Amino acid sequence: MYIFLNILLVCFNLQASLVNYNLDLVSQIEIENADNNYGVSDVWGYTDETGIEYAIVGYQFGTYIYDVSSNPESPTLIADIIGPSSGDYYYHRDYKTYGDYLYIVNEMYGGDIGMQVVDLTPLPELSPNQLDTYSGIGQSHNLWIDPNGFAFIEHANGDNIHIVDLSNPSLPTYAGSFLNQADNCHDIYTKDDIAYVSEGWSYRFGIYDVSDLNNITELASIPCEGYAHNAWLSTNGTHLVTTEETENQTIKIWDITDLNNITLTGEYLGENNLAHNVHVLDDLVYISHYSTGLKIVDIYNPSRPIEVAAYDTYLLNDNGGYIGSWGAFPFTNNNYVYASDMQYGLYIFNFDNIQAGFINGYMFSGESDPIANATIRSLLNNKVFTTDINGYYDFGHPEGSSQFVVNEMDTIQILIEPRVTIEQNFYLMDEYMLGDINQDAALDVLDIVLIMNFILNIIEPDIEQIWLADLNQDDNINIQDIVLLVQLILNN
């Protein structure tokens, strides 16, 4: 019994330490791993002509394809594409789709080496059809396919980036090469005939004009201190988001509007100090952040990236190391986000496109005394902000109405509006808490009745009661304050 209780205590403390907010877990699929507890790799998605969504995820022996839409709480395995599976400790596989075709590359040895081609058009009535593998390459870490139907494939041996024409998607043909450019390529992303190449141990991100595949030219490069791992553009194309897959190296946001003067505008890094990949959709950065799981960061203001959602897929810890979340796929049509975890399998989340807003102002004690160096802790995600010596605060936070604790004593309610900045001062009473109108040290229905009497002009509040009843500190006592007080009562 003693051992059992200790196990329960450990599990409780473990769950309590996880930072999970603004992402609703729809389902999790545990996938059997190899003896070293690795095997699950990247994740991608596909939508068939009927609107059914599919999650595509790598595992030890190949690729699983799941129907996510028909029964989201228990996705159905509809295909198992066997691939090479030896010679790689981490079982690297990477995926992209073009039209109704899936293309797979990997770093393993065994049968079927090259770029696997899978025809998805039989879905949903029939299973996908695996076609002849493209053998113009061997092992590869990843690939990218642009809208023009060209696949850019990182090539471990030979040309640094191997280019394939997919105009006939079932029969890929060689289309060109970067030759000796983009040395040490690890990842490639293109948009509007510009390629952004993460050049690994070359410690740089190269930017290339690929409008003429017979004359690929370098336009600029961005040096970095870590391993140049992957890159993705902001929605409007003005900023490049990069990862370095090196401990203590931040995710960086670069202003690339002038390729002759690229500047660093913002940085972000999660609790484990080690990020893997980024993808960007609607100026939200979806990050597979290794042991801290999935992170979503709003870069609408690129100089102030704000975390707006998180789910810790790796349950054991938030330490460093190449464990936990490998990939994230946000490009679905149903608000779902797929995330793969190397140890815990495939996760399906619902995400309601939460955005960040900003708030600033002054924190006062009583009517005019500034609260210097105060801590302001969000009860949504435990992020902590502080005031300066003048009581001034300024921070970003996910949108919505959230509670904050000031100096671990007073609870305040703040309404954050998406992608705007609000100025708001707060007046706190040392001996009282907001909402405690009758000052009996309890938040209850009696306080609600008093606010209603203030609103209906039945009772004229004194100055202290005005401070205590104006929960959102907008200088008005109205129904919004009652709503906030009810929320406080229910959460106490």
N, C-alpha and C positions, 0 to 999 in steps of 0.2 A: 504494500500500500504506500509506503514512504517513497519508493522509487517512482510509482505511478503518479503521485502527487507532484513530485519534482519535475517529472516530464510535462505534466499539465502546466506547471508554473513557467517552465522554460518556453513552452509553446505560446502561453499567454503573453509573456514579455516580448517574445519575438514578433508576434502580430502587432503588439502595441507600438513597437519601434518602427514599423513600416510606414512610409509616407505615401498614402494612397488618397487622391482626391481628384474630383472632376473627370474621372474616367470610370465608367461603369463596366465591371467585368460581366460579359455575356456568357463566356464559356472558356474553359481551359482544357487542352488535350495533352495529356502526358504521353510522351513518345520515348520508347525504350532506347537507351544509350549504349555505347560501347563500354568495355570494362573500365576505361579511364573516365567515364561519366561525361564524355563528349559525343557529339554526333549530330545534334540539331544545329542547323546553320541558318541561311538566309530565308526570308519570306517575301513573297510577292502576291499579286492578286489578278483576277480576271473576272469579267462579267460577260455572260453569254447573251445571245440575242433575245432571250426571254426575260432577262433581268436578274437571273440567278447569279449570286456572287460566289466566287471560289477563292480559297486561300491555298497558296502553293508554298510548301515548306520543305527544306532539305533535312534528311535524316541520314543515319549511318550508311545505309545501303542504296540510297537514291533519293527519290522525290515523291512526297505525298501530295495529292490534290484533294481538298475537302470542299464539299458543298456546304456553304455557310448559311445560305438564305433559307433553305427548306425547313431546317430545324436549328436555329441559331444556338439554342442551349445545348445541343448535342450534334455538332456538325458531322456529316456523313463522309466517310472516306470513299471516293469514287475512282481513284486511280493510284497506282504504285509504279513509278517509273524507275526501274533498276538502273544503276549507274556504277562507274568505278568506285571502289571503296577501300583501297589499301594505300599505305604510304603517306598518310596525312593524319597527324595527331588530332586536328580539329575538324576534319571532314568538311573542308570548304566547298560549298556549292553556291552558285549565283544564278539569278533568273531575270529574264525580261520577256514581255509579250509584245508581239507586233500583229495587229489585227486579231485573227483567231488562231494564232500560233504561239507556242511557248518555246523558248530557247534556253538551254541549260549548259553552263560550263562548270568545271570543277577542277580541283588540284590533285585528284587521286589517280592511282594506277589500277589497272584491271581491264575488263572488257568494255567496249564501247567508248573508247577515249575520243575526245573531240567535242564539238558542240552538238548536243542532242536536240532534235527537232520533234516537237509534239503537235499534232494537228488537233485543235480543240473544237473544231466545227461539229463533230458528232454530238456534243453536249446540247441539251441535257438528256436526250433519249438514250444515247449510246455512250460508251466509254471513249475517252480520247484515243487517238491513233498515233503511235510512235512511228516516225518515218526514219529514213536513213540518216545516220549521224554525219554531220559535216566534219571531214577529217583533215581540213586544211590547217588545223591547229592541233596541239596536244593538250597539255594541262593549261588551265587559265584560271585566274583568280576571279575575274568578273567581266561583265560586258555591259554595254549601253546601246540602245537602239534609238535613232533619231526619227522624227516624223516622216522623213524622206525614204525610210526603209533601208538605212545603212546601219549595220551592226559594227560597233567599235569594240574589239575584244582585246583585253589585256593578254599579252602572250608571254608566257614564261620563258620560252626558248625561241630565238629568231628575232623577228621584228618586234619592236616594243609595243606597237598597237597594230593589230591585224584588222583590216576592214573588209566586211562582207556585204554583198548586195542581196537584199531580200525582196526585190521586185517580184520574183517568183518565190513566195514565202516557204514553199515546200522543198525548194531546191536552191539553197544558198550558193552563191558563187563569189569567188575572190574579186575584190574591187580596189584594193590598194593597201598602202602601209605608211606608217609614220617613219619607216626606215630607222635611222639612228636618233631621231628626235624623241623627246619624252622618255629619256632613259630612266630606268627603274619605275616605270609606270605601275601604279597600284590600282588606280580607279580612273574612270573617264566619264564625263557628263557633257552633253552638248545642247546648245540652244541657238537657233538662228544662225547656223553655220559657224558658230564659235565653239571650240572644244576647251573644256577646263579639265586639265589632267593633274591628278594628284601623284606626284613623282617620288613617293616613298623615301628611300634613303638618299635621294638627291636633295632632300630638305627644301623642296620648293613646289609651288603649284604653277604649272605652265598654262598659258592661254594662247590658243592657236586658231588661225583662220583655216577652216576646212571646207570653204565654199568650192575649192578646186582640189579634188582628192589627188590630183597629179602634181600639185604644187602647194603642199601644206606649209604654212609659214608661221613662225612664232611672233606673237604680238606683244606679249609681256610675261612677266613671271613675278610671283610673290614668294619671298624667302620665308622659311619657318625654322624653328629650333627643334621640333619633334619630327616624327615620321609622317610625311604628307600622306594622309590616308584617304579622305574623300572630300568632295565639294559639291555645293548645290546653289543655284541662284535664288535670290529673293523673287517675289512674285513679279515685281516690275522690272527686274533685271539690272537694277542699279547696284546691288550688293551681292557679294559672294560669301557664302557661309562655308567654313573649312574646319575639318577635324584633323588631329595629328596622332591619335591613338598612342599617346605617350603620357605617362603619369605627370600630373600637374601642368599639362599643356591645355590651355583653354580652347573651347570652340570659339572661333574668331569670325567677326563680321567685317568684311572689307568693302569700302566704297570703291567701285571700279568704273565709275562714270567717266573718269579720265585715266586711260590705261598708262599714261605717262606720269601719273601722280596718284597711284593707288594708296589709300590711307586706311588704317585700322580705326573703326568707329565703335565697336562694341565687343564684349567677351562674356562668356558664360561657362560654368563648369559645375557639375553636380557633386553630391557629397563624397563619392568615391574617388574623385579626381582623375577619372579615366573614362573618356567617351569613345564610342565606336563610330557609328555612321549617322549622317543627317539626311533628311529629305524635307523639302519645303512645299507647303500648300497654303495658299492664302496668307502668306507671311507668318505662318505658324511653322516652327521648326520641330520636326518629329525626330527625336534622338533615341537611338538604342544605346543606352548608357551603361552597358555591362552590369555590374552587380547592383546598381540602383534601379535597373529596369528601364521602363519607358518614361521619357520626359518630353513635355511639349512646351515650347518657349515661343512667346510672341515677339517678333522683331519688326512689327509695324513701325516702331521708333527704333531704328537700328543702333542708336547710341545707348539705348536702355533696354536690352533684352530682359523680358520678364517671364519667369516660369508660371504657366497657367494650369498645368495638369501633370500628374505623375502617378505611376503605379509600379511598385517594386516587385518585379517578377521573380527575382532571386531571393529566396526566403531566408538564407542562412546568415548573411551579413551584408554590409555595404563597404567591405574592404576593397582594396585595389586588386588588380589581376584580371586575366582574360577569362572571365566567367560571367554568366548571366545573359543579359539581353544582347542578341546579335543583330537583329534587323527589325525595322518597323515599316509598315506599308499603310499610308493614309489615303491612297487614291481610289477609294471605293465610292459607290453611289448611294450608300445607306447610312452614313455617319459612322460606320465601323472602322476601326483601326486594328490591323493585325500586328502582333509582336511575337518574335521568336526568342526563346530563352534556351541557351545551350544545354542546360541541365533540366529545365522544367517544361519544355515543349512549346506548344502553340497557344497563344492567348488571343481571344477575340474581345475587343472593347467597343463600347458605344461612347462616342465623344460628341458633345453638343456645340462644338466650335466656340468654346470659351475664349474670350480675348482679354487683354490686359488694359487697365486704366491707371491713371496716376492721381495722387492726392498730395497736397501740401498745406501747411498752415502752422499754427502755433498751439502748443499744449499748455494750458494754464491751470494753476491751482487756485480755486476761488475765482475772483473776478479778474485779477490782473497779474498774479505772480507766475512767471514762466516756470515750467517744470524742465529743468536742465538735465541732459544726459539720461533721459527716461528710456526704458525699453517698451516697445510696442509689439506685442507678440500676436500673430494671427492664429486664431483657433482653427482656421481652415487647413493650414499647412505647416504651422509652427515656425514660419519665417519670422525673424526678429528684426525690427527696425528701431532706430534711436532718434531722439531729439538732440539738438546741439546745445551749447551753453545758453542760448537764448530761448530754448524751448521749441525751436523750429524743427519740423519734420518734413520729409519729402521722399515718397516711395511709390513703387508700382506694385500692383496686386491684381489677381484675377477679378474679372467683373462680378457684380452681384453684391448682395447684402451680406457682410461678414462681421463676426465679432472679433474684437481685439482686446487683449488684457494689457493695461498700462502698469508697468512696475509690479506685475503679478498681483495687483490689488483691484484696480477699477476696471470694469468691463464696459467697453463702448461699442456701438454699432456703426459701421461705415458702409455707405452705399457707393460702390465703385462703378462708374459708367465706362463702357468699352471704348478704348482708344481716344479718350479725352482726359484733360487735367482739371481737377476740382480743387478749389481753395476752400479750406474749412478749418476753423479754430475750434478747440475743445476746451471746456471749462469744467474741471473736476473738483469735487469737494473732498478735502482730506478725510473727513469723518463720515461721509456718506457715499453711496453708490448711485449712479444714474438709474433712474426708474423708481428709486425708493422714495416716493413722494411724501409719504407720511413719516419717513425717517424712523422706521421701526426695525431696521436691519434685515428686512425680508421683502422680497419681490412677490406680490400676490395680487389678488383681485381687488383689494382695497386701493392699491395704487392705480389700477385701471379705472376704477370708479372716480377717483380724484381727477385724472386727466380728462375723463368725459365731462365732469363738472366744469373744468377749466374751459374746454372747447365750447360748451353750451352756455358759458357766462353765468353759471349758477354760483360759482365760487371765483373770487379774484385771487390768483396766486401771488405770493410774495416773491422776492427776487431769487431766493434759494429754491423755491418750488419751481420757478421758471427754468432754472438750470437743470434741476433734476428731472423735470417732465419733458424737456426738449432732447429726447434721446438721440436723434440724428444731428443735433446741433445745427439746425438750419434756421434758427431764430424764429421758428413758428411751432406752436403746439397744435397738432392736428392728428388725424386718424393714422398717419404714418408712424407717429410715436407710439400709439396704442399697439400697432402691429409689431413693432420692434420689442415693446415690453412683453407682449405675449410670447414672442420667440425666446426672450431671456428667461421668462418663467418656465417655459417648457424645457429649456436646456439646463436649468439648475436642478 
